[in-house]
Amino acid sequence: MKKSLLAATVASLCLPSFASFAADTTSDDVMVVTANRFEQPVTSVLAPFNVVTRQDIDNVQAKTLTEVLSLLPGVQITQNGGRGQSSSIFVRGANSDQVLVLVDGIRMARSVAGNVDFNQIPLTQVERIEFTRGARAAIYGSEAIGGVINIITLTGTDTPSKTKLDLGIGSHNYQEANASGAYNIGDKTVLQLAAGYENDKGYNVHPQPGLNDGDKHGFDSRNASLALHHQFSDQVSGYVATRWYKNHYQYDGSSIYSGHQYVRAETEFNDYSAGLKYAQNSYKSSLIFDYQKQDNLDLIDKTNVVNRKDQYHQRNIQWHNQYQLLSTLSVSGGIDWRQEQWNDLTGFAGNKERDNTGYYAIGLWDYSPVSIETSVRLDDNQQYGTHSTYNIAGGWYLNDNIQLRGSYGTAFKAPNLYQLYVKSAWSTGNPNLNPETSKNIDVSLHADYDIGSLAVTAYQMRIDDLISYTGGTPSYENVAGESKIKGVEVEADFDTGIISHQLNFDFKDPRDSEGKQLIRREKFSFKWVGSASYGNLDTAVTYQYHGKRPDFDVELPAYDTWDLALTYWLQPKLALKGRVANLLNEDYETAAGYAMPGRTFYTSINYQF
């Protein structure tokens, strides 16, 4: 009762003047690149699509990418406790490794060994996030079953000069210091810089009485990035860029079998990329080269016994072309080549490597009131041979305000190198795994009026040869039969007087081939995000409700959380910020046995010039 009363009080204080968390996706001015690998107005995208800007991230004062992504429709996050702990993302109930994660259009090297750890991506380097749901394998290849997340860090040659500085402290002895800037060097060159530091002493995320009493599991990170953009001529531009981060974190490996294990982990990541763009009349072309390396080391504390030591390498070349045949018809296509390498330096699995070459073509026809989008792709994988996927989508404006959309597509995911070859005390790879395949269908209705917008989407995924971890063996295996996930997503953005609201509902039924609800997948969630301005004070509020879900031998109960962020502008360029996460101190878990943080406080000062 007290929690409900406090929640109602917070809502009543913050309601007058809510603004949307995500970018305005109903405006023709919003240009996106992730849906079809070329720049287009978001209103021409036929797949469900969301955009998060740097300003959106700053408004809610998010500290991690998982906090940002958890607010998006169709997304569920699980995490083994607090900052820096292992996390997974489920999009529309698909497995955590069935969503493709890109950084500046390039898949992350972490996908060599499974799902991406979003805690390891410095949020200070993120300029924008684009998120599309549904099968996009016909455009991007393996992993794009549930959707695609593109984390954009690069700006461009038209970026105005700016500098941003942040200093902050918080609960659990949290400290942060970040600096970023973009600087015009002459008329045709932009230098982009970012650097940051973050430290969180943490708490006992996995308490086991008698084994790890008094332990704390913390996290610290150092990161930097540099990019140089240059406009060589009216037709040609290019860039070179590098990103680096080094993270330290602790987690708990204690058990009745192993005794007390306090594990210290270290991850160091380096990325080097370069690209060229050419545009002449109706033709556009881009060429990108990228190399990534990630070093991982786990040590059992005090004994310094190596628990894990390995490396990921990824080399990538992408060539994309687009041609505007008619004002209503454009075609595009290209080639992308990727080499994945996993080096197990403990000597159990050795060095494993494979190449993949993808060829794809996309056609987009827009003749009002009808739009049609088609795509087809052929992947040639060194291990699994050729694999083809396709997608067809259509949109029809019933009137000036309402559009009916539908799509059907196929997708696949090749087993990652870790699933195939890992050899450890807790897991054994299976070199006989088959790729996962899926058939996806979406039908949606979009209404856009002056008072607000509404989108309702029904979807179904049918997945064959789902790869599952079997704890008894322990190993990986393809699940016989067809796993089915169906659901409905509702997004609304509307005004009531001076109040504006953005909310989304997610209803889904995720079941395996035996009809059992998939592990850690909920059936219902509700999210509400907004911000309010009162003179020099900006207020942001987020609310989330997540339903109950199974987790191996237990069922995790439903939970809800409130977050509150305040920004007071001392001067036009100087702001004092404060945030309370988990405002009502909800006691909950997203992974069984791992307590999420209680009420936490953060404060920072921000200077922009």
N, C-alpha and C positions, 0 to 999 in steps of 0.2 A: 504493500500500500504506500509506504514512504517513497519507494522508487518511482511508482506511478505518479505520485503527486509532484515529485521533483522533475520528472520528465515533462509533465504537462506545463510546469512553470517555465522550464527552459524553452519549450516550444513556443509558449505565448510571448516570451521576451524577444525571441528571434524571428518570429514569423513576418513582421511587417517589412517587406522589401526583399524577399528571397530572390536570388539569381541563380542561374544554372551553373553546376559544377563543370560540365563538359562544354566544349565550344559549341556555338550556335550551328547546329548541323542542318538548319533549314535555310541557311543563307547561301545564295549563289556565290558569294565572295569567299566561302571556305573552300580552299583547294586541297585535295588529298592525293596521295601517290600509292598507297598500299593496296587498294582494292584491285587494281589492274596493272600495277607497275608503271603507270604513267600518270602525270598530273591531270586531274579532272575535277569539276565541281562536285561536291559531295552529293548534291541533289541528283546527279546522274548515276550514282552508284546504286546498283540493284540489290546488293547484299546489305544486311544490317550493319551499321557503321557508327562508330563513336570517335570523337577527337577530344583529347585532353591537352591543354596548352600549359606553358610554363606558369602563366598567371593562375590557372586553376589549381596547380600544385601548390603555389605559394599561398593562395587564399585559404586552403584547408590546412596548411602548414604540415603536410605529410612528411614523414622522416624516411620512409622506405617506399619502394615500388609496389610492394605487396599492399600497402595501405591505399595507394592510388588505384591499383587494379581492382581491389575488392569492392570498390564503389560502382564498377561498371556492370551493365546488364549481362546476365548469363554467367557471371564469374563467381566462383567459390574458391577461397583460399584456405588451406590447412597449413599449420606451422607447429613445429615441435618446441613451442614456448616463445621466448622473446626475441629481441633484436639479434640478428645474425644466425639464428637457428634454421635448420633445414625447413624449407617450405615447398608446397606444391600448389599448382593452379589447375582447377577443373573448369573447362569452358563447356557449357551445355551438358555437363555430366560426363564428357569424354575424359579419358585418362590424362594425367598431367603431362605425359609426353606426346599427346595427340593434339597439342596446340603448338604452332610454329612461332618461335620468338626470333625476331630480327632486330638488329641494331643498325640503323641507317641502311636498311634494305638487305643486310647480310645476316644470315643465320649465325647464332652464337656457337662457338666451339664447344661449349658445355653440352650441346646436343649429341656429341660423340658418345657420351656415357649416360644419356638419359635426360630427365627433365631439368630445366634451368633453375638455378638457385637465384631468385630475384634479389635476395639480400646482398648479393655480391655485385650488383650493378649500382654505382654511385648515383643517387638521385640528383645530385648537384650538376651532373653532366647532361641531364635530360632537358631538351627544349620542347618536346612535343611527343605525344603518344597517339598512334592511330590503331584502331582495333576493329577488325571485321570478323563476323561470326559466320559459321558454315564452312562447307568444303571449299578450299581454294587450292587443292593439290594440282589441279589442271593448270595453275599459274605458277605455283611455287614448289611443287613436288612433295616429297615425303614429309610427314608430320602434320600437314595442314588439313586435319580432319575436323576438329572442333572449331578452329578459327586461326587467325593470324594476328599477332601483336607486333607492331613495328615501333621500336623505341628510337626516336630521332634525336641525335645530339648535334648534328651539323646545321649551321645556318646557311649562309650564302653570300654572294658578292653585294647584294642590296641591303645588307644589315647595317643599321645606323650604329655609330660608336656608343658604347655603354659599358659601365662597370658596376658590379654588384658585390657587396661585402656582407657576410653574416657571421655573427658570433652568438653562441647559445649555450645554455646549461639546462639540466633537468634532473628528473628522478633517476635513481640508481647511479648517481655520480656521472650523469650524461654530460658530455662536452662536445661541441662542434665548432669548427671554424672553416668557412668556405669563401672562396673568391672566384669570380668569373668575369669575363669581359670580351667584347668584340670591338676591334679598332680598325678604322679605315686608314689604310696606308696608301695615300694617293687616291685617285679616282677609281681605280680598277682592282684594288687588292684589299682584302679583309683578313685580319689576324684574329683568331678566336682562341681564348685561353680559359682554362678552369683548373682549380686545385682545391682540395678539401681534406679535412681531418675530422674523424668522428670516434668517440670512445664511450662505451657503455659498460659499467662494471657488472650489470646484470643481476640475476637472482637464481635460485635453484629451480630450474625449469622442469626437472624430473625427480622430485624428492622421493627417496627410498630410505625409510627409517633404518638406522643402524648401518647403512652402507655409505651414504654421501651426506650425512648431516653437516650443515654449515657451508656446503659448497655453493659457489656462485658461478654462473655461466655467462660470461660477458662477450663483448665484441669490440674491435677497433678497426678502423679503416683509414687508409691514406690513398688519395687518388689524384690524378692529373690528366689533362688532355690538352692537345694543341692542334690547331688546324689552320691552314693557309689557303684562302680562296682567291682566285685570280680570273679576271675577265680578259682573255687574250684578244678577242675581237668581238664584233657584234654577234658572230655565229658560234664562237668557241669559248668555253669556260672550263676551269679545272680546279682540283683541290688536292692537297696532300694532308694527311691527318694521322695522329697517333693518340692512343688512349692507354692509360696504365692505372692499375690499382693493386694494392696489397692489403689483404685482410687477415686479421687474427681473430679467432673465436674459440670458445670452449664449449664442449658439450659433454653429456654424461653417458658413459658406457657401462655403468655399474649393473650387476645382476647377481643373482644367487649363485650363478655358475662361474662368473669371472671375478667376483668380488668388486672392490672399489676401483673404478676406472674413470679418472678425470682426464679427458682427452683435450689436448691443445692442437688446434688445426691452423694451417696457414695456406692461403691461396694467393698466388701472384699472377696477374693477367697482363698481357701486352697485345696490342692490336696496331697494325700498320696498314693504311689504305691510301689509295690514290684513284682519282677518277677524272674523266673528261666528258664534257657534254658538247654536242653540236646541234644547232638548230638553224634551218634554212627553209624559209617558206613553209611548205606543208610537211617537211621531214624533220624528225628529231631522232637523235641517237645518243646513247650513253655507254661508256665502257668503264668498268670498275675492277680494280685489283685489290685483294685483301689477304692479309696473313694474320692469324691469331695463334697465341701460345698461352697455355695455362698450366702452371705448376701447382701441385697439391701435395701437402705433407700433413700427416696426423701423427702425433706422439702421445704415448701414455705418460702422463705427468709423473715427475720425480724419477721414474725408471728410464724415461726417454726411449722406450721401446717403440720402434716404428710400427704404427698401426696401418699406415697407408702412405705410399709415395708413388705418384704417377704424373704423367704429362698428357695434355691434349694439344694437338696441332691441327690447324685447319687452313687450307689454301683455297681461295675462291676467285674465280674470274666470271664476270657477268657482262654480256653485251646485249643491250636492249634497243629496239628500233620501233618507231611509230610513224605512220604515214596517214595523213588526212586525205582520203580519196575524194570525198565529197563533203559538203557542209554537214551532211547527216550520217556519214559513214567514215569510220576510221579503222585501221587495221594495225596491229603491232605484233611483235614476236622477237624471239632472241634465243640465246644459248647461255646456259650457266654451267660451269664446271666446278666441282668441289672435290677436294681430297681431304679425307679424315684420317687422323692417326692417333692411336692411343698407345702410350708407352708405360707399361707397368714396371716401375723401377724396383719393385720388391722382388721381381724375377719369377713370379708365379705364372702370369699370363704372357709375359714377353711383349713384343712390339706387334701391333696389329694395324693394318692400313687398308683403305679401299678408296676407289674413285667413283664419282657419279657425274654423268653428263646429262643435262636436261635440254630438250628442244621444245619450245612452246609457241603457240600462235593464239592471238586474241582478236576478235572482231566485235565492234560496238556500232550498232545502227540506232539512230535516234530520229524518228520521224513522228513528231507530236500528233496524237497522244500516245504513241506506242514506242517502246524501246526494247531492243533485243541485244543480249550479250552472249557470245559464245567463246569458249576457250578449249584448247586441246593441248595435251603435253605428252611427250615420250621421254621416260627416264631410262638411261642405260647404266645399270649398277654393276660394279665389278663382281659382286657376289651373287646377285639375284637376276641378272640379265635385264631384259627390257620390260617396262611396265607402263601402260598407257592409262591416262585419266582424261576425263572431259567434264565440261559444265555448260549448261545452257540456262539462261535466265531471261525473263521478260517482265516488262512493266507497262501498265495501261492506266492512263489518267481517265478516271470515270467522269470527272469534271475538273475545274481549275484547282480544286483543293484536295481531292482524294485520288490516291494512286493504289492500284492493286498490283502486287508483285508476286512472282513465283520463280523457283529455280530447282533444278535437279542436277546433282553432280556426284561423281565418284572420287574417291580419295584412297590413299594408302600410306602406310608407315613401315619402312624397313626396320628390322631389329637393330638397335644400336650396338656398338662394339662391346660395351659393357655387358649387355644381356647375352651376347654370343660367347664371350671368352673369359669373363671374370673368374678368378679362382681365389677364394678367401674362406675364412672360417664360417662366415655367415651367408655365403652365396656361391653358387657354381653356375657358370655360363652354359648355354645350350646351343652349340653350333648348328643344330638342325632346325632352328626356328624358321617359320615362314613369315613373310610380311603380312601385316594386318591390312585388310581392305574394307571399304565402307561404301554405302550408298546413302546419300543425303538428299532430303527434300525440304524445301521451305515454301510457305505461303504466308503472305503478310498484307496488311492493309495500313496505309499511311494517310493520315489526315492532317492538313496544315492550314490553320486559320489565324486571324489576327490575335485572337484571344489565347491561342496556344496550339500545341500539336499532340497527336496521339499516334502510336504505332503498336499494332498487335501482330505478332508473328507466331505461327505454329510450325513446328519442325519435327522431323523424325530422322534418326540415324540408325542404320543397320550395319553392325560391324562383325566381320568374319575373322576367325583366327586371332581373336583378341589375346595379346600376350599378358600373362599373369604370373606373379611371383608366388611360388609355392613354398611356404615356410617349412613344411615337413621335410623336404628333400635336402637342403633348400636349393631351389633352382628356378628357372623360367620355363614356361611351357605355353603353347598355343591352346586356348580353350576351344574345345569342340563346339560346333553349333554357332548360332547367330545371337549376339548381344544386341538388345534394342533399347534405344533411348528416344523418348518422345516428350515434347513439352510445348509450353506456350509462354511467350515473353510479352509483357505489356510495358511500354514506356510512355510517359506523359510529361508534358511541359506546358504549364498554363498559368495565367494570371487571374487573381481575384482582387480587383482594385489595385492597391499598391503592393499586393503580395504576389509573388511568383513562386512556383513550385516545380521541382523536377523529381520524379520518382519512377521506380520500376519494380515490377513484380516478376517472379520467375517460378513457374509451375512445371515440374518435370517428373518423369517416371523412368529412372535409369535402372535397367535390369540386365543381368547376364543371361547366358543361353539356358540356364536352368530356372529362370524367372525370379532369382534372388536380387534384392536391391544391391547395387554396386557399393563396395566399401567406401565410406567417407563421403558419399554423395547424398546431399539433402534433396528433398522433394519440393521445398518451398523456401523462397527468400523474398524479402522486401527491403528496399533501400530508398532513402530520401536524403537529398543533399541540397544545401542552399547557402546563401550569404546575404547579409544585411549591412547597410551603411547608415550611420547616424553621425553626420558631420565629419569629424576626423577619425571616427571609429568604424572599422569594418569588422563584421561578425560572420563567421562561417560555422555551420552546424551540419553534422552527418549523423544519420541514424541507420542502423542495420538490424534486421531480424533474420535469423537462420534457423530452419527447422531441424528436427532430430534426424540422426543418420547413424547407420551401423558402422562399427570400427572393429573388425575381427570378432572377438568373443563378447563385445559389449555394445550397448547402444548409447551414443552420446546425446544428451538432452538438447532441446532448443535453447537458444540464447539471443539476447539483443544487447546492443551497445549504443551509447551516445558519445560523440566527441564534440568539443567546443573549441573554436579558435578565435582569438581577438587580435586585431591589428590597430594600433593607435599611431596616427601620423603626427609626430612631433614637429616635423617640417615636411614640405612637399617631397623631399628625397630621403627623409630619415624616419624609420618606423620602429616602434617597440611592439614586439609580438609575444603572445602567450597562448598556450594550448593545454587543454586538459583532455587526455585520451582515456577512454573507458570512464566517463564522467560519473556513472552510478556504481562504479567498482563491482561490475558483474564478475562472478566467479564462473569461468567456463573453460572448456578445452575444445580445440579443433582436431587434435590427435590424442587418442586415449593415453592418459598418464602424464601428459605434458600441459602444465598450467600456463594459460596465457597471462600477460601482465595485468595486474589490477589497475587502479586509478594511478595515472602517471601525469606529471606536470613538466612542461617545457616553457622556457622563455628565451627570447633572442632579440638582438638588435640588428636592423637591416639598413644599409646605406646604399643608395643607388645614385649614380651620376654619369 
